């Protein structure tokens, strides 16, 4: 297993099959290091979701909108020029 100091995240190919790396208990310094080392774009999914909510929405019923959220994640990745995207707060 590679250490945090030389973790390289190559671009995922083809574009319809993302490569997923799940990390628990990483602090901000580790994420900054990975992002800088891989020239990655960091995107906060939770903030993106909150920005898309309408004032009338009272609850986040994501299990009822899985297709919509998968499409949003796909568009987040497609709309960015970076080859590597770190999608944070996807919990």
PDB file with one MODEL, atoms N, CA, C and O in Angstrom:
MODEL        1
ATOM      1  N   UNK A   1       0.834  -1.177   0.000  1.00  0.00           N
ATOM      2  CA  UNK A   1       0.000   0.000   0.000  1.00  0.00           C
ATOM      3  C   UNK A   1       0.878   1.238   0.000  1.00  0.00           C
ATOM      4  O   UNK A   1       1.856   1.323   0.743  1.00  0.00           O
ATOM      5  N   UNK A   2       0.518   2.195  -0.841  1.00  0.00           N
ATOM      6  CA  UNK A   2       1.308   3.412  -0.931  1.00  0.00           C
ATOM      7  C   UNK A   2       1.081   4.282   0.301  1.00  0.00           C
ATOM      8  O   UNK A   2       0.007   4.273   0.902  1.00  0.00           O
ATOM      9  N   UNK A   3       2.099   5.019   0.654  1.00  0.00           N
ATOM     10  CA  UNK A   3       1.955   5.925   1.781  1.00  0.00           C
ATOM     11  C   UNK A   3       1.365   7.238   1.297  1.00  0.00           C
ATOM     12  O   UNK A   3       1.307   7.504   0.096  1.00  0.00           O
ATOM     13  N   UNK A   4       0.932   8.048   2.237  1.00  0.00           N
ATOM     14  CA  UNK A   4       0.307   9.327   1.903  1.00  0.00           C
ATOM     15  C   UNK A   4       1.280  10.246   1.166  1.00  0.00           C
ATOM     16  O   UNK A   4       0.851  11.099   0.390  1.00  0.00           O
ATOM     17  N   UNK A   5       2.567  10.086   1.395  1.00  0.00           N
ATOM     18  CA  UNK A   5       3.544  10.981   0.791  1.00  0.00           C
ATOM     19  C   UNK A   5       3.714  10.780  -0.710  1.00  0.00           C
ATOM     20  O   UNK A   5       4.164  11.695  -1.401  1.00  0.00           O
ATOM     21  N   UNK A   6       3.367   9.615  -1.228  1.00  0.00           N
ATOM     22  CA  UNK A   6       3.524   9.408  -2.665  1.00  0.00           C
ATOM     23  C   UNK A   6       2.280   8.793  -3.297  1.00  0.00           C
ATOM     24  O   UNK A   6       2.380   8.080  -4.295  1.00  0.00           O
ATOM     25  N   UNK A   7       1.110   9.065  -2.724  1.00  0.00           N
ATOM     26  CA  UNK A   7      -0.141   8.570  -3.273  1.00  0.00           C
ATOM     27  C   UNK A   7      -0.468   9.332  -4.545  1.00  0.00           C
ATOM     28  O   UNK A   7      -0.688  10.542  -4.511  1.00  0.00           O
ATOM     29  N   UNK A   8      -0.499   8.628  -5.661  1.00  0.00           N
ATOM     30  CA  UNK A   8      -0.783   9.257  -6.937  1.00  0.00           C
ATOM     31  C   UNK A   8      -2.136   8.757  -7.436  1.00  0.00           C
ATOM     32  O   UNK A   8      -2.388   7.553  -7.471  1.00  0.00           O
ATOM     33  N   UNK A   9      -2.999   9.689  -7.820  1.00  0.00           N
ATOM     34  CA  UNK A   9      -4.334   9.364  -8.304  1.00  0.00           C
ATOM     35  C   UNK A   9      -4.382   9.631  -9.799  1.00  0.00           C
ATOM     36  O   UNK A   9      -4.639  10.762 -10.213  1.00  0.00           O
ATOM     37  N   UNK A  10      -4.138   8.608 -10.621  1.00  0.00           N
ATOM     38  CA  UNK A  10      -4.138   8.829 -12.068  1.00  0.00           C
ATOM     39  C   UNK A  10      -5.556   9.099 -12.560  1.00  0.00           C
ATOM     40  O   UNK A  10      -6.523   8.695 -11.915  1.00  0.00           O
ATOM     41  N   UNK A  11      -5.684   9.772 -13.684  1.00  0.00           N
ATOM     42  CA  UNK A  11      -7.018  10.040 -14.232  1.00  0.00           C
ATOM     43  C   UNK A  11      -7.773   8.740 -14.516  1.00  0.00           C
ATOM     44  O   UNK A  11      -7.195   7.773 -15.012  1.00  0.00           O
ATOM     45  N   UNK A  12      -9.046   8.728 -14.202  1.00  0.00           N
ATOM     46  CA  UNK A  12      -9.875   7.547 -14.446  1.00  0.00           C
ATOM     47  C   UNK A  12     -10.266   7.488 -15.916  1.00  0.00           C
ATOM     48  O   UNK A  12     -10.695   8.489 -16.490  1.00  0.00           O
ATOM     49  N   UNK A  13     -10.120   6.331 -16.518  1.00  0.00           N
ATOM     50  CA  UNK A  13     -10.528   6.120 -17.908  1.00  0.00           C
ATOM     51  C   UNK A  13     -11.245   4.798 -17.990  1.00  0.00           C
ATOM     52  O   UNK A  13     -10.775   3.867 -17.337  1.00  0.00           O
ATOM     53  N   UNK A  14     -12.294   4.609 -18.691  1.00  0.00           N
ATOM     54  CA  UNK A  14     -13.068   5.622 -19.405  1.00  0.00           C
ATOM     55  C   UNK A  14     -13.884   6.474 -18.448  1.00  0.00           C
ATOM     56  O   UNK A  14     -13.988   6.156 -17.263  1.00  0.00           O
ATOM     57  N   UNK A  15     -14.461   7.550 -18.952  1.00  0.00           N
ATOM     58  CA  UNK A  15     -15.110   8.540 -18.094  1.00  0.00           C
ATOM     59  C   UNK A  15     -16.381   8.023 -17.433  1.00  0.00           C
ATOM     60  O   UNK A  15     -16.844   8.614 -16.458  1.00  0.00           O
ATOM     61  N   UNK A  16     -16.951   6.944 -17.934  1.00  0.00           N
ATOM     62  CA  UNK A  16     -18.168   6.427 -17.311  1.00  0.00           C
ATOM     63  C   UNK A  16     -17.876   5.437 -16.180  1.00  0.00           C
ATOM     64  O   UNK A  16     -18.802   4.862 -15.608  1.00  0.00           O
ATOM     65  N   UNK A  17     -16.606   5.235 -15.856  1.00  0.00           N
ATOM     66  CA  UNK A  17     -16.229   4.328 -14.777  1.00  0.00           C
ATOM     67  C   UNK A  17     -15.247   5.021 -13.838  1.00  0.00           C
ATOM     68  O   UNK A  17     -14.034   4.938 -14.032  1.00  0.00           O
ATOM     69  N   UNK A  18     -15.768   5.704 -12.821  1.00  0.00           N
ATOM     70  CA  UNK A  18     -14.859   6.429 -11.916  1.00  0.00           C
ATOM     71  C   UNK A  18     -14.057   5.468 -11.045  1.00  0.00           C
ATOM     72  O   UNK A  18     -14.508   4.366 -10.731  1.00  0.00           O
ATOM     73  N   UNK A  19     -12.891   5.897 -10.673  1.00  0.00           N
ATOM     74  CA  UNK A  19     -12.078   5.178  -9.709  1.00  0.00           C
ATOM     75  C   UNK A  19     -12.359   5.819  -8.360  1.00  0.00           C
ATOM     76  O   UNK A  19     -12.285   7.040  -8.219  1.00  0.00           O
ATOM     77  N   UNK A  20     -12.675   5.012  -7.389  1.00  0.00           N
ATOM     78  CA  UNK A  20     -13.068   5.542  -6.084  1.00  0.00           C
ATOM     79  C   UNK A  20     -12.051   5.113  -5.034  1.00  0.00           C
ATOM     80  O   UNK A  20     -11.706   3.938  -4.912  1.00  0.00           O
ATOM     81  N   UNK A  21     -11.592   6.085  -4.294  1.00  0.00           N
ATOM     82  CA  UNK A  21     -10.695   5.849  -3.172  1.00  0.00           C
ATOM     83  C   UNK A  21     -11.401   6.381  -1.932  1.00  0.00           C
ATOM     84  O   UNK A  21     -11.631   7.584  -1.810  1.00  0.00           O
ATOM     85  N   UNK A  22     -11.743   5.490  -1.018  1.00  0.00           N
ATOM     86  CA  UNK A  22     -12.419   5.892   0.210  1.00  0.00           C
ATOM     87  C   UNK A  22     -11.386   6.059   1.309  1.00  0.00           C
ATOM     88  O   UNK A  22     -10.536   5.196   1.524  1.00  0.00           O
ATOM     89  N   UNK A  23     -11.477   7.177   1.992  1.00  0.00           N
ATOM     90  CA  UNK A  23     -10.518   7.475   3.048  1.00  0.00           C
ATOM     91  C   UNK A  23     -11.286   7.904   4.291  1.00  0.00           C
ATOM     92  O   UNK A  23     -12.146   8.781   4.222  1.00  0.00           O
ATOM     93  N   UNK A  24     -10.977   7.289   5.416  1.00  0.00           N
ATOM     94  CA  UNK A  24     -11.568   7.684   6.681  1.00  0.00           C
ATOM     95  C   UNK A  24     -10.507   8.344   7.547  1.00  0.00           C
ATOM     96  O   UNK A  24      -9.326   8.004   7.482  1.00  0.00           O
ATOM     97  N   UNK A  25     -10.949   9.281   8.347  1.00  0.00           N
ATOM     98  CA  UNK A  25     -10.111   9.912   9.359  1.00  0.00           C
ATOM     99  C   UNK A  25      -8.891  10.639   8.785  1.00  0.00           C
ATOM    100  O   UNK A  25      -7.815  10.625   9.383  1.00  0.00           O
ATOM    101  N   UNK A  26      -9.065  11.267   7.634  1.00  0.00           N
ATOM    102  CA  UNK A  26      -7.990  12.089   7.093  1.00  0.00           C
ATOM    103  C   UNK A  26      -8.211  13.521   7.532  1.00  0.00           C
ATOM    104  O   UNK A  26      -9.347  13.996   7.560  1.00  0.00           O
ATOM    105  N   UNK A  27      -7.165  14.194   7.866  1.00  0.00           N
ATOM    106  CA  UNK A  27      -7.324  15.585   8.253  1.00  0.00           C
ATOM    107  C   UNK A  27      -7.089  16.498   7.048  1.00  0.00           C
ATOM    108  O   UNK A  27      -6.724  16.036   5.967  1.00  0.00           O
ATOM    109  N   UNK A  28      -7.300  17.763   7.247  1.00  0.00           N
ATOM    110  CA  UNK A  28      -7.206  18.750   6.173  1.00  0.00           C
ATOM    111  C   UNK A  28      -5.819  18.769   5.543  1.00  0.00           C
ATOM    112  O   UNK A  28      -5.699  18.931   4.328  1.00  0.00           O
ATOM    113  N   UNK A  29      -4.786  18.610   6.331  1.00  0.00           N
ATOM    114  CA  UNK A  29      -3.424  18.633   5.794  1.00  0.00           C
ATOM    115  C   UNK A  29      -3.189  17.479   4.818  1.00  0.00           C
ATOM    116  O   UNK A  29      -2.546  17.660   3.784  1.00  0.00           O
ATOM    117  N   UNK A  30      -3.707  16.303   5.144  1.00  0.00           N
ATOM    118  CA  UNK A  30      -3.557  15.156   4.238  1.00  0.00           C
ATOM    119  C   UNK A  30      -4.299  15.394   2.927  1.00  0.00           C
ATOM    120  O   UNK A  30      -3.773  15.110   1.850  1.00  0.00           O
ATOM    121  N   UNK A  31      -5.523  15.918   3.019  1.00  0.00           N
ATOM    122  CA  UNK A  31      -6.280  16.185   1.799  1.00  0.00           C
ATOM    123  C   UNK A  31      -5.609  17.256   0.944  1.00  0.00           C
ATOM    124  O   UNK A  31      -5.584  17.146  -0.282  1.00  0.00           O
ATOM    125  N   UNK A  32      -5.072  18.280   1.577  1.00  0.00           N
ATOM    126  CA  UNK A  32      -4.340  19.313   0.839  1.00  0.00           C
ATOM    127  C   UNK A  32      -3.129  18.717   0.145  1.00  0.00           C
ATOM    128  O   UNK A  32      -2.841  19.057  -1.003  1.00  0.00           O
ATOM    129  N   UNK A  33      -2.419  17.833   0.828  1.00  0.00           N
ATOM    130  CA  UNK A  33      -1.231  17.201   0.252  1.00  0.00           C
ATOM    131  C   UNK A  33      -1.599  16.350  -0.959  1.00  0.00           C
ATOM    132  O   UNK A  33      -0.954  16.443  -2.003  1.00  0.00           O
ATOM    133  N   UNK A  34      -2.635  15.519  -0.825  1.00  0.00           N
ATOM    134  CA  UNK A  34      -3.079  14.680  -1.939  1.00  0.00           C
ATOM    135  C   UNK A  34      -3.525  15.547  -3.105  1.00  0.00           C
ATOM    136  O   UNK A  34      -3.195  15.264  -4.256  1.00  0.00           O
ATOM    137  N   UNK A  35      -4.270  16.597  -2.812  1.00  0.00           N
ATOM    138  CA  UNK A  35      -4.761  17.493  -3.854  1.00  0.00           C
ATOM    139  C   UNK A  35      -3.606  18.177  -4.585  1.00  0.00           C
ATOM    140  O   UNK A  35      -3.594  18.236  -5.814  1.00  0.00           O
ATOM    141  N   UNK A  36      -2.651  18.687  -3.836  1.00  0.00           N
ATOM    142  CA  UNK A  36      -1.509  19.372  -4.442  1.00  0.00           C
ATOM    143  C   UNK A  36      -0.649  18.400  -5.245  1.00  0.00           C
ATOM    144  O   UNK A  36      -0.254  18.711  -6.369  1.00  0.00           O
ATOM    145  N   UNK A  37      -0.356  17.237  -4.687  1.00  0.00           N
ATOM    146  CA  UNK A  37       0.515  16.247  -5.328  1.00  0.00           C
ATOM    147  C   UNK A  37      -0.072  15.758  -6.648  1.00  0.00           C
ATOM    148  O   UNK A  37       0.667  15.469  -7.590  1.00  0.00           O
ATOM    149  N   UNK A  38      -1.414  15.663  -6.719  1.00  0.00           N
ATOM    150  CA  UNK A  38      -2.083  15.146  -7.909  1.00  0.00           C
ATOM    151  C   UNK A  38      -2.718  16.223  -8.772  1.00  0.00           C
ATOM    152  O   UNK A  38      -3.407  15.918  -9.745  1.00  0.00           O
ATOM    153  N   UNK A  39      -2.489  17.487  -8.417  1.00  0.00           N
ATOM    154  CA  UNK A  39      -3.095  18.605  -9.150  1.00  0.00           C
ATOM    155  C   UNK A  39      -4.610  18.377  -9.277  1.00  0.00           C
ATOM    156  O   UNK A  39      -5.187  18.524 -10.354  1.00  0.00           O
ATOM    157  N   UNK A  40      -5.226  18.018  -8.163  1.00  0.00           N
ATOM    158  CA  UNK A  40      -6.639  17.646  -8.136  1.00  0.00           C
ATOM    159  C   UNK A  40      -7.508  18.824  -7.720  1.00  0.00           C
ATOM    160  O   UNK A  40      -7.073  19.714  -6.989  1.00  0.00           O
ATOM    161  N   UNK A  41      -8.721  18.807  -8.194  1.00  0.00           N
ATOM    162  CA  UNK A  41      -9.733  19.790  -7.812  1.00  0.00           C
ATOM    163  C   UNK A  41     -10.556  19.197  -6.677  1.00  0.00           C
ATOM    164  O   UNK A  41     -11.086  18.093  -6.800  1.00  0.00           O
ATOM    165  N   UNK A  42     -10.662  19.931  -5.572  1.00  0.00           N
ATOM    166  CA  UNK A  42     -11.461  19.481  -4.433  1.00  0.00           C
ATOM    167  C   UNK A  42     -12.846  20.104  -4.517  1.00  0.00           C
ATOM    168  O   UNK A  42     -12.983  21.318  -4.668  1.00  0.00           O
ATOM    169  N   UNK A  43     -13.877  19.259  -4.418  1.00  0.00           N
ATOM    170  CA  UNK A  43     -15.256  19.733  -4.477  1.00  0.00           C
ATOM    171  C   UNK A  43     -16.010  19.158  -3.282  1.00  0.00           C
ATOM    172  O   UNK A  43     -15.941  17.960  -3.007  1.00  0.00           O
ATOM    173  N   UNK A  44     -16.724  20.022  -2.584  1.00  0.00           N
ATOM    174  CA  UNK A  44     -17.490  19.638  -1.413  1.00  0.00           C
ATOM    175  C   UNK A  44     -18.903  19.269  -1.851  1.00  0.00           C
ATOM    176  O   UNK A  44     -19.708  20.148  -2.162  1.00  0.00           O
ATOM    177  N   UNK A  45     -19.205  17.983  -1.876  1.00  0.00           N
ATOM    178  CA  UNK A  45     -20.521  17.515  -2.317  1.00  0.00           C
ATOM    179  C   UNK A  45     -21.627  18.006  -1.388  1.00  0.00           C
ATOM    180  O   UNK A  45     -22.693  18.407  -1.856  1.00  0.00           O
ATOM    181  N   UNK A  46     -21.391  17.978  -0.095  1.00  0.00           N
ATOM    182  CA  UNK A  46     -22.412  18.416   0.864  1.00  0.00           C
ATOM    183  C   UNK A  46     -22.805  19.865   0.607  1.00  0.00           C
ATOM    184  O   UNK A  46     -23.990  20.198   0.604  1.00  0.00           O
ATOM    185  N   UNK A  47     -21.813  20.730   0.390  1.00  0.00           N
ATOM    186  CA  UNK A  47     -22.117  22.145   0.122  1.00  0.00           C
ATOM    187  C   UNK A  47     -22.844  22.298  -1.207  1.00  0.00           C
ATOM    188  O   UNK A  47     -23.754  23.117  -1.334  1.00  0.00           O
ATOM    189  N   UNK A  48     -22.439  21.505  -2.199  1.00  0.00           N
ATOM    190  CA  UNK A  48     -23.123  21.521  -3.487  1.00  0.00           C
ATOM    191  C   UNK A  48     -24.588  21.145  -3.320  1.00  0.00           C
ATOM    192  O   UNK A  48     -25.464  21.779  -3.908  1.00  0.00           O
ATOM    193  N   UNK A  49     -24.856  20.122  -2.527  1.00  0.00           N
ATOM    194  CA  UNK A  49     -26.224  19.684  -2.276  1.00  0.00           C
ATOM    195  C   UNK A  49     -27.026  20.773  -1.564  1.00  0.00           C
ATOM    196  O   UNK A  49     -28.159  21.066  -1.947  1.00  0.00           O
ATOM    197  N   UNK A  50     -26.443  21.366  -0.537  1.00  0.00           N
ATOM    198  CA  UNK A  50     -27.152  22.418   0.192  1.00  0.00           C
ATOM    199  C   UNK A  50     -27.437  23.623  -0.693  1.00  0.00           C
ATOM    200  O   UNK A  50     -28.469  24.275  -0.538  1.00  0.00           O
ATOM    201  N   UNK A  51     -26.538  23.922  -1.612  1.00  0.00           N
ATOM    202  CA  UNK A  51     -26.759  25.040  -2.533  1.00  0.00           C
ATOM    203  C   UNK A  51     -27.889  24.762  -3.519  1.00  0.00           C
ATOM    204  O   UNK A  51     -28.513  25.693  -4.027  1.00  0.00           O
ATOM    205  N   UNK A  52     -28.152  23.494  -3.789  1.00  0.00           N
ATOM    206  CA  UNK A  52     -29.211  23.131  -4.738  1.00  0.00           C
ATOM    207  C   UNK A  52     -30.586  23.015  -4.099  1.00  0.00           C
ATOM    208  O   UNK A  52     -31.589  22.907  -4.805  1.00  0.00           O
ATOM    209  N   UNK A  53     -30.645  23.036  -2.775  1.00  0.00           N
ATOM    210  CA  UNK A  53     -31.936  22.917  -2.101  1.00  0.00           C
ATOM    211  C   UNK A  53     -32.778  24.178  -2.290  1.00  0.00           C
ATOM    212  O   UNK A  53     -32.267  25.298  -2.316  1.00  0.00           O
ATOM    213  N   UNK A  54     -34.073  23.956  -2.419  1.00  0.00           N
ATOM    214  CA  UNK A  54     -35.002  25.081  -2.481  1.00  0.00           C
ATOM    215  C   UNK A  54     -35.426  25.419  -1.057  1.00  0.00           C
ATOM    216  O   UNK A  54     -35.399  24.552  -0.184  1.00  0.00           O
ATOM    217  N   UNK A  55     -35.816  26.670  -0.812  1.00  0.00           N
ATOM    218  CA  UNK A  55     -36.246  27.058   0.545  1.00  0.00           C
ATOM    219  C   UNK A  55     -37.427  26.224   1.065  1.00  0.00           C
ATOM    220  O   UNK A  55     -37.571  26.053   2.275  1.00  0.00           O
ATOM    221  N   UNK A  56     -38.264  25.709   0.171  1.00  0.00           N
ATOM    222  CA  UNK A  56     -39.426  24.919   0.587  1.00  0.00           C
ATOM    223  C   UNK A  56     -39.051  23.496   0.994  1.00  0.00           C
ATOM    224  O   UNK A  56     -39.844  22.818   1.648  1.00  0.00           O
ATOM    225  N   UNK A  57     -37.852  23.028   0.619  1.00  0.00           N
ATOM    226  CA  UNK A  57     -37.426  21.677   0.978  1.00  0.00           C
ATOM    227  C   UNK A  57     -37.149  21.598   2.476  1.00  0.00           C
ATOM    228  O   UNK A  57     -36.425  22.423   3.033  1.00  0.00           O
ATOM    229  N   UNK A  58     -37.733  20.598   3.110  1.00  0.00           N
ATOM    230  CA  UNK A  58     -37.548  20.448   4.551  1.00  0.00           C
ATOM    231  C   UNK A  58     -36.598  19.307   4.899  1.00  0.00           C
ATOM    232  O   UNK A  58     -35.943  19.331   5.941  1.00  0.00           O
ATOM    233  N   UNK A  59     -36.530  18.317   4.029  1.00  0.00           N
ATOM    234  CA  UNK A  59     -35.733  17.137   4.326  1.00  0.00           C
ATOM    235  C   UNK A  59     -34.902  16.744   3.114  1.00  0.00           C
ATOM    236  O   UNK A  59     -35.264  17.033   1.973  1.00  0.00           O
ATOM    237  N   UNK A  60     -33.795  16.089   3.377  1.00  0.00           N
ATOM    238  CA  UNK A  60     -32.962  15.548   2.315  1.00  0.00           C
ATOM    239  C   UNK A  60     -33.288  14.071   2.163  1.00  0.00           C
ATOM    240  O   UNK A  60     -32.773  13.233   2.904  1.00  0.00           O
ATOM    241  N   UNK A  61     -34.126  13.762   1.221  1.00  0.00           N
ATOM    242  CA  UNK A  61     -34.536  12.375   0.997  1.00  0.00           C
ATOM    243  C   UNK A  61     -33.752  11.810  -0.178  1.00  0.00           C
ATOM    244  O   UNK A  61     -34.316  11.508  -1.230  1.00  0.00           O
ATOM    245  N   UNK A  62     -32.451  11.673   0.014  1.00  0.00           N
ATOM    246  CA  UNK A  62     -31.580  11.256  -1.082  1.00  0.00           C
ATOM    247  C   UNK A  62     -31.916   9.866  -1.589  1.00  0.00           C
ATOM    248  O   UNK A  62     -31.754   9.584  -2.776  1.00  0.00           O
ATOM    249  N   UNK A  63     -32.379   9.001  -0.712  1.00  0.00           N
ATOM    250  CA  UNK A  63     -32.709   7.639  -1.147  1.00  0.00           C
ATOM    251  C   UNK A  63     -33.869   7.636  -2.146  1.00  0.00           C
ATOM    252  O   UNK A  63     -34.074   6.650  -2.854  1.00  0.00           O
ATOM    253  N   UNK A  64     -34.617   8.716  -2.205  1.00  0.00           N
ATOM    254  CA  UNK A  64     -35.696   8.832  -3.187  1.00  0.00           C
ATOM    255  C   UNK A  64     -35.222   9.467  -4.486  1.00  0.00           C
ATOM    256  O   UNK A  64     -35.962   9.497  -5.469  1.00  0.00           O
ATOM    257  N   UNK A  65     -33.996   9.973  -4.497  1.00  0.00           N
ATOM    258  CA  UNK A  65     -33.474  10.707  -5.650  1.00  0.00           C
ATOM    259  C   UNK A  65     -32.095  10.220  -6.056  1.00  0.00           C
ATOM    260  O   UNK A  65     -31.239  11.028  -6.416  1.00  0.00           O
ATOM    261  N   UNK A  66     -31.862   8.926  -6.006  1.00  0.00           N
ATOM    262  CA  UNK A  66     -30.533   8.396  -6.323  1.00  0.00           C
ATOM    263  C   UNK A  66     -30.110   8.710  -7.751  1.00  0.00           C
ATOM    264  O   UNK A  66     -28.967   9.104  -7.983  1.00  0.00           O
ATOM    265  N   UNK A  67     -31.008   8.541  -8.704  1.00  0.00           N
ATOM    266  CA  UNK A  67     -30.659   8.841 -10.103  1.00  0.00           C
ATOM    267  C   UNK A  67     -30.262  10.290 -10.274  1.00  0.00           C
ATOM    268  O   UNK A  67     -29.293  10.597 -10.967  1.00  0.00           O
ATOM    269  N   UNK A  68     -31.013  11.189  -9.639  1.00  0.00           N
ATOM    270  CA  UNK A  68     -30.706  12.618  -9.737  1.00  0.00           C
ATOM    271  C   UNK A  68     -29.316  12.908  -9.169  1.00  0.00           C
ATOM    272  O   UNK A  68     -28.534  13.634  -9.782  1.00  0.00           O
ATOM    273  N   UNK A  69     -29.011  12.346  -8.005  1.00  0.00           N
ATOM    274  CA  UNK A  69     -27.729  12.637  -7.370  1.00  0.00           C
ATOM    275  C   UNK A  69     -26.564  12.003  -8.120  1.00  0.00           C
ATOM    276  O   UNK A  69     -25.481  12.585  -8.173  1.00  0.00           O
ATOM    277  N   UNK A  70     -26.764  10.838  -8.693  1.00  0.00           N
ATOM    278  CA  UNK A  70     -25.707  10.248  -9.523  1.00  0.00           C
ATOM    279  C   UNK A  70     -25.466  11.107 -10.764  1.00  0.00           C
ATOM    280  O   UNK A  70     -24.325  11.262 -11.199  1.00  0.00           O
ATOM    281  N   UNK A  71     -26.526  11.660 -11.330  1.00  0.00           N
ATOM    282  CA  UNK A  71     -26.372  12.575 -12.470  1.00  0.00           C
ATOM    283  C   UNK A  71     -25.660  13.851 -12.058  1.00  0.00           C
ATOM    284  O   UNK A  71     -24.851  14.381 -12.819  1.00  0.00           O
ATOM    285  N   UNK A  72     -25.948  14.350 -10.866  1.00  0.00           N
ATOM    286  CA  UNK A  72     -25.271  15.551 -10.369  1.00  0.00           C
ATOM    287  C   UNK A  72     -23.782  15.277 -10.188  1.00  0.00           C
ATOM    288  O   UNK A  72     -22.945  16.089 -10.581  1.00  0.00           O
ATOM    289  N   UNK A  73     -23.455  14.138  -9.598  1.00  0.00           N
ATOM    290  CA  UNK A  73     -22.040  13.790  -9.407  1.00  0.00           C
ATOM    291  C   UNK A  73     -21.344  13.671 -10.758  1.00  0.00           C
ATOM    292  O   UNK A  73     -20.213  14.127 -10.921  1.00  0.00           O
ATOM    293  N   UNK A  74     -22.011  13.068 -11.709  1.00  0.00           N
ATOM    294  CA  UNK A  74     -21.446  12.949 -13.058  1.00  0.00           C
ATOM    295  C   UNK A  74     -21.225  14.327 -13.677  1.00  0.00           C
ATOM    296  O   UNK A  74     -20.192  14.573 -14.299  1.00  0.00           O
ATOM    297  N   UNK A  75     -22.187  15.214 -13.507  1.00  0.00           N
ATOM    298  CA  UNK A  75     -22.039  16.558 -14.100  1.00  0.00           C
ATOM    299  C   UNK A  75     -20.981  17.378 -13.370  1.00  0.00           C
ATOM    300  O   UNK A  75     -20.294  18.187 -13.993  1.00  0.00           O
ATOM    301  N   UNK A  76     -20.839  17.183 -12.061  1.00  0.00           N
ATOM    302  CA  UNK A  76     -19.775  17.863 -11.317  1.00  0.00           C
ATOM    303  C   UNK A  76     -18.425  17.498 -11.919  1.00  0.00           C
ATOM    304  O   UNK A  76     -17.569  18.359 -12.121  1.00  0.00           O
ATOM    305  N   UNK A  77     -18.245  16.222 -12.201  1.00  0.00           N
ATOM    306  CA  UNK A  77     -16.974  15.763 -12.769  1.00  0.00           C
ATOM    307  C   UNK A  77     -16.810  16.226 -14.215  1.00  0.00           C
ATOM    308  O   UNK A  77     -15.714  16.616 -14.618  1.00  0.00           O
ATOM    309  N   UNK A  78     -17.881  16.187 -14.992  1.00  0.00           N
ATOM    310  CA  UNK A  78     -17.806  16.576 -16.402  1.00  0.00           C
ATOM    311  C   UNK A  78     -17.585  18.068 -16.576  1.00  0.00           C
ATOM    312  O   UNK A  78     -16.967  18.491 -17.553  1.00  0.00           O
ATOM    313  N   UNK A  79     -18.081  18.868 -15.645  1.00  0.00           N
ATOM    314  CA  UNK A  79     -17.995  20.321 -15.771  1.00  0.00           C
ATOM    315  C   UNK A  79     -16.665  20.895 -15.317  1.00  0.00           C
ATOM    316  O   UNK A  79     -16.446  22.102 -15.425  1.00  0.00           O
ATOM    317  N   UNK A  80     -15.782  20.063 -14.818  1.00  0.00           N
ATOM    318  CA  UNK A  80     -14.482  20.532 -14.343  1.00  0.00           C
ATOM    319  C   UNK A  80     -13.388  20.095 -15.300  1.00  0.00           C
ATOM    320  O   UNK A  80     -13.427  19.001 -15.864  1.00  0.00           O
ATOM    321  N   UNK A  81     -12.419  20.967 -15.468  1.00  0.00           N
ATOM    322  CA  UNK A  81     -11.317  20.703 -16.395  1.00  0.00           C
ATOM    323  C   UNK A  81     -10.225  19.834 -15.785  1.00  0.00           C
ATOM    324  O   UNK A  81      -9.351  19.343 -16.499  1.00  0.00           O
ATOM    325  N   UNK A  82     -10.269  19.646 -14.503  1.00  0.00           N
ATOM    326  CA  UNK A  82      -9.237  18.874 -13.834  1.00  0.00           C
ATOM    327  C   UNK A  82      -9.361  17.388 -14.160  1.00  0.00           C
ATOM    328  O   UNK A  82     -10.467  16.858 -14.262  1.00  0.00           O
ATOM    329  N   UNK A  83      -8.225  16.723 -14.323  1.00  0.00           N
ATOM    330  CA  UNK A  83      -8.234  15.286 -14.599  1.00  0.00           C
ATOM    331  C   UNK A  83      -8.563  14.476 -13.356  1.00  0.00           C
ATOM    332  O   UNK A  83      -9.097  13.372 -13.459  1.00  0.00           O
ATOM    333  N   UNK A  84      -8.250  15.014 -12.181  1.00  0.00           N
ATOM    334  CA  UNK A  84      -8.515  14.327 -10.927  1.00  0.00           C
ATOM    335  C   UNK A  84      -9.398  15.234 -10.065  1.00  0.00           C
ATOM    336  O   UNK A  84      -9.084  16.403  -9.839  1.00  0.00           O
ATOM    337  N   UNK A  85     -10.505  14.665  -9.593  1.00  0.00           N
ATOM    338  CA  UNK A  85     -11.430  15.413  -8.744  1.00  0.00           C
ATOM    339  C   UNK A  85     -11.576  14.657  -7.441  1.00  0.00           C
ATOM    340  O   UNK A  85     -11.826  13.451  -7.429  1.00  0.00           O
ATOM    341  N   UNK A  86     -11.417  15.377  -6.345  1.00  0.00           N
ATOM    342  CA  UNK A  86     -11.637  14.806  -5.023  1.00  0.00           C
ATOM    343  C   UNK A  86     -12.992  15.316  -4.556  1.00  0.00           C
ATOM    344  O   UNK A  86     -13.164  16.502  -4.275  1.00  0.00           O
ATOM    345  N   UNK A  87     -13.949  14.398  -4.480  1.00  0.00           N
ATOM    346  CA  UNK A  87     -15.297  14.731  -4.055  1.00  0.00           C
ATOM    347  C   UNK A  87     -15.387  14.451  -2.563  1.00  0.00           C
ATOM    348  O   UNK A  87     -15.408  13.300  -2.128  1.00  0.00           O
ATOM    349  N   UNK A  88     -15.438  15.539  -1.785  1.00  0.00           N
ATOM    350  CA  UNK A  88     -15.426  15.445  -0.332  1.00  0.00           C
ATOM    351  C   UNK A  88     -16.837  15.468   0.237  1.00  0.00           C
ATOM    352  O   UNK A  88     -17.796  15.849  -0.434  1.00  0.00           O
ATOM    353  N   UNK A  89     -16.933  15.052   1.486  1.00  0.00           N
ATOM    354  CA  UNK A  89     -18.191  15.123   2.253  1.00  0.00           C
ATOM    355  C   UNK A  89     -19.314  14.359   1.585  1.00  0.00           C
ATOM    356  O   UNK A  89     -20.449  14.834   1.532  1.00  0.00           O
ATOM    357  N   UNK A  90     -19.010  13.192   1.080  1.00  0.00           N
ATOM    358  CA  UNK A  90     -19.995  12.346   0.422  1.00  0.00           C
ATOM    359  C   UNK A  90     -20.457  11.265   1.407  1.00  0.00           C
ATOM    360  O   UNK A  90     -20.538  10.087   1.059  1.00  0.00           O
ATOM    361  N   UNK A  91     -20.753  11.680   2.624  1.00  0.00           N
ATOM    362  CA  UNK A  91     -21.113  10.711   3.650  1.00  0.00           C
ATOM    363  C   UNK A  91     -22.572  10.755   3.998  1.00  0.00           C
ATOM    364  O   UNK A  91     -23.027   9.993   4.850  1.00  0.00           O
TER     365      UNK A  91
ENDMDL
END
